[in-house]
Amino acid sequence: MSAASTMVSAPGATAPLPLPDLARARTWIVTDGKAGDETQCIGLAETLGLPFEVRRITPRPPFGWMAPWGPIDPRDQPGGRKGVLAGPLPDLLIASGRRAVPYLRAIRQASGGRTFTAFLKDPRTGPETANFVWVPDYDDLRGPNVFTTLTPPHQVTAARLAEARAAPDLRFANLPWPRIAVLIGGDSRHLSYRSVDMRRLLRDLTKLAEGGCALMVTVSRRTPQNLRNALRDLVAAKGGFFWDGTGTNPYVPMLACAQQIVVTSDSANMVGEAVSTGAPVLLFDLPKTYIRHRRLFAGLAMMGALKPFIGRLENLEYQPLDATPVIAEAMAKAYADHRARTA
């Protein structure tokens, strides 16, 4: 195993699906380390009960620039003694992210087609790039091996939520009700948080706090520092909880005990995780939100799971929405078919 890989099992995940071939599958997850891509891949592997290795690629220029069409970095030859793809090739590969596409292609070729390849989101090189491709409904890619769902895969399983509810996080024990989870994203290549957006968000969160709500706030690595500071100051002044990065990550416990969830529109992943709880989801809309994400939000609104956040709570009732087990089962069946053809 290379220094860039880690072996992971799945404690606390959902029960493995009853597909015995998977228990023997040597599995790799290949991404460039982006949290949104990696958590989707891990969510599927955990749902299937697979022990897996995370192989994070770091292609040097110009190889990273040429993805998804170009070759892999020559130092990372599949099956070699060195590099991120060192060691016996996997039986099953789950990959995501533009820069991972050449690596998936290289592994597939090196294995003579025996490695089953799954790619999450549009690889931009056509559906034939992998044996199995998952894309959200709002993407345009279609094909006989393309599987679509409204929400993305993730790690916020029903089992983890139930476990968090059974043993509540002591950091929230003294917070009054209602408790509102506040999930803040940040700048991306699609959009930036403007000063006017941050002022509007703080104004509307202040309305909730002054109305008696306890805010439980978590931010991301992409959150602008001035917004991070302002949110910390708001919680200090009005009461609540702000995660400063110390201690265990309270993300799942926050979702588990939240009566409502405020989430920013820059992250489809966070919205997908929020609706897995069954709690009303209040979407803070940012200008220049990715147009395809708006299709997701519209679908969730039609299902009664989501409304715009305008500084007040909303009454929404719906069944928790989690596509992860559905995607995992479809991928497992595709893997079984592939094994039958290549045996």
SULKA-V396507 format. One record per residue. N is the residue number from 1. PHI is phi in whole degrees, -180 to 180 (none if undefined). PSI is psi in whole degrees, 0 to 359 (999 if undefined). OMEGA is omega as a letter, one per 30 degrees, with the letter a starting at -180 (NA if undefined). Layout:
# SULKA-V396507
n/phi/psi/omega
N/PHI/PSI/OMEGA
N/PHI/PSI/OMEGA
This chain:
# SULKA-V396507
n/phi/psi/omega
1/none/134/a
2/-78/166/l
3/-66/340/a
4/-90/7/a
5/-118/157/l
6/-137/141/l
7/-92/132/a
8/-134/139/l
9/-110/188/a
10/-128/60/l
11/-66/139/l
12/79/2/l
13/-84/180/l
14/-69/160/l
15/-63/138/a
16/-58/144/l
17/-71/148/a
18/-78/71/l
19/-130/92/a
20/-60/330/l
21/-57/328/a
22/-69/333/a
23/-62/337/a
24/-103/4/a
25/-81/120/l
26/-74/120/a
27/-121/134/l
28/-117/144/l
29/-112/125/a
30/-122/117/l
31/-146/175/l
32/-94/15/l
33/95/359/l
34/-62/129/a
35/-58/318/a
36/-63/322/l
37/-72/314/a
38/-67/320/a
39/-67/329/l
40/-65/314/l
41/-63/315/a
42/-64/322/l
43/-58/318/l
44/-69/315/a
45/-62/318/l
46/-65/318/a
47/-62/328/l
48/-86/357/l
49/72/28/a
50/-89/129/l
51/-69/140/a
52/-146/160/l
53/-111/132/l
54/-91/119/l
55/-113/104/a
56/-92/120/a
57/-89/147/l
58/-139/67/a
59/-63/136/l
60/-77/157/l
61/-62/143/g
62/-93/7/a
63/-66/320/l
64/-65/326/a
65/-66/328/a
66/-83/351/l
67/-68/145/g
68/-91/0/a
69/-88/331/a
70/-79/187/l
71/-84/172/l
72/-79/166/l
73/-62/127/a
74/-58/338/l
75/-73/350/a
76/-111/43/a
77/-65/132/a
78/-61/136/l
79/79/4/l
80/-78/185/l
81/-89/341/a
82/-128/168/l
83/92/171/a
84/-70/341/a
85/-105/21/a
86/-67/153/l
87/99/176/l
88/-57/139/a
89/-69/151/a
90/-77/159/l
91/-79/328/a
92/-138/129/a
93/-122/127/l
94/-116/124/a
95/-134/158/l
96/-158/149/l
97/102/142/a
98/-53/316/a
99/-74/346/l
100/-83/345/a
101/-61/311/l
102/-60/328/l
103/-70/320/l
104/-61/315/l
105/-60/317/a
106/-65/319/l
107/-67/319/l
108/-61/317/l
109/-69/316/a
110/-63/330/a
111/-85/358/a
112/67/26/l
113/86/1/a
114/-76/326/l
115/-68/127/l
116/-81/127/a
117/-113/132/l
118/-124/134/l
119/-125/135/a
120/-104/126/a
121/80/170/a
122/-69/120/l
123/-74/350/a
124/70/5/l
125/-121/17/l
126/96/156/a
127/-66/337/a
128/-74/357/l
129/-57/321/a
130/-130/165/l
131/-69/328/a
132/-140/131/l
133/-128/128/l
134/-105/134/l
135/-135/152/l
136/-67/156/a
137/-53/327/a
138/-77/351/l
139/-81/159/a
140/-91/343/a
141/-64/132/l
142/-142/157/l
143/172/169/a
144/-63/337/l
145/-105/12/a
146/-100/126/a
147/-114/135/a
148/-126/147/l
149/-143/164/a
150/-69/312/a
151/-107/157/a
152/-84/163/l
153/-72/155/a
154/-163/184/a
155/-106/3/a
156/-86/78/a
157/-82/162/l
158/-60/325/l
159/-66/318/l
160/-67/320/l
161/-63/317/l
162/-64/320/l
163/-63/319/l
164/-68/327/l
165/-74/327/a
166/-73/330/l
167/-129/79/a
168/-58/145/l
169/-66/127/a
170/-65/339/l
171/-67/342/a
172/-105/0/a
173/-59/324/a
174/-99/7/l
175/-76/139/l
176/-73/167/l
177/-100/151/f
178/-78/147/l
179/-102/129/a
180/-118/117/l
181/-78/134/a
182/-122/111/a
183/-106/111/a
184/-108/126/l
185/-89/225/a
186/180/191/a
187/-64/146/l
188/-144/181/l
189/-71/346/l
190/-90/329/a
191/-155/162/l
192/-129/146/l
193/-75/118/l
194/-88/162/l
195/-58/321/a
196/-66/325/l
197/-68/317/a
198/-66/321/l
199/-64/319/l
200/-66/317/l
201/-63/314/l
202/-64/321/l
203/-61/314/a
204/-73/326/l
205/-68/325/l
206/-63/322/l
207/-58/316/l
208/-64/313/a
209/-62/318/a
210/-73/343/l
211/-87/4/l
212/105/2/l
213/-81/146/l
214/-98/117/a
215/-87/132/l
216/-116/105/a
217/-109/132/l
218/-131/141/a
219/-117/171/a
220/-112/174/l
221/-64/339/a
222/-89/353/a
223/-66/129/l
224/-57/141/a
225/-61/322/a
226/-68/327/l
227/-71/318/l
228/-56/314/a
229/-64/318/a
230/-66/322/l
231/-68/320/l
232/-62/318/l
233/-66/322/l
234/-63/314/l
235/-66/321/l
236/-63/323/a
237/-80/324/a
238/-107/352/a
239/90/160/a
240/129/207/a
241/-141/132/l
242/-125/122/l
243/-82/119/a
244/-97/10/l
245/94/355/l
246/-96/152/a
247/76/181/a
248/-68/149/a
249/-65/123/a
250/-90/13/a
251/-56/305/a
252/-66/314/l
253/-57/323/l
254/-62/312/a
255/-63/323/a
256/-66/326/a
257/-103/1/a
258/-76/136/l
259/-83/331/l
260/-147/160/a
261/-131/125/l
262/-98/129/a
263/-140/142/a
264/-82/152/a
265/-81/2/a
266/-80/352/a
267/-128/106/l
268/-66/328/l
269/-62/313/a
270/-65/323/l
271/-65/317/l
272/-62/321/l
273/-68/322/a
274/-64/318/a
275/-75/350/l
276/-72/348/a
277/-86/335/a
278/85/357/l
279/-81/150/l
280/-57/135/a
281/-110/126/a
282/-110/117/a
283/-95/119/l
284/-86/110/a
285/-84/133/l
286/-113/135/l
287/-57/148/a
288/70/17/l
289/-57/138/a
290/-49/125/a
291/-59/324/a
292/-70/329/l
293/-65/327/l
294/-63/331/l
295/-66/320/l
296/-60/311/a
297/-63/322/l
298/-65/319/l
299/-63/319/l
300/-69/324/l
301/-64/320/l
302/-64/332/l
303/-86/1/l
304/81/17/a
305/-97/343/a
306/-145/142/l
307/-139/159/l
308/-63/147/l
309/-91/118/l
310/-129/31/l
311/88/17/l
312/-146/160/l
313/-80/157/a
314/-129/149/l
315/-96/105/a
316/-129/138/l
317/-130/127/l
318/-162/162/l
319/-81/143/l
320/-52/140/a
321/-113/112/l
322/-141/109/a
323/-86/354/a
324/-56/311/l
325/-63/327/a
326/-68/315/l
327/-65/317/a
328/-61/317/a
329/-66/319/l
330/-63/319/l
331/-66/320/a
332/-64/320/l
333/-67/321/l
334/-64/322/l
335/-64/316/l
336/-62/318/l
337/-63/318/l
338/-63/317/l
339/-63/321/l
340/-65/324/a
341/-76/330/a
342/-103/1/a
343/-64/999/NA
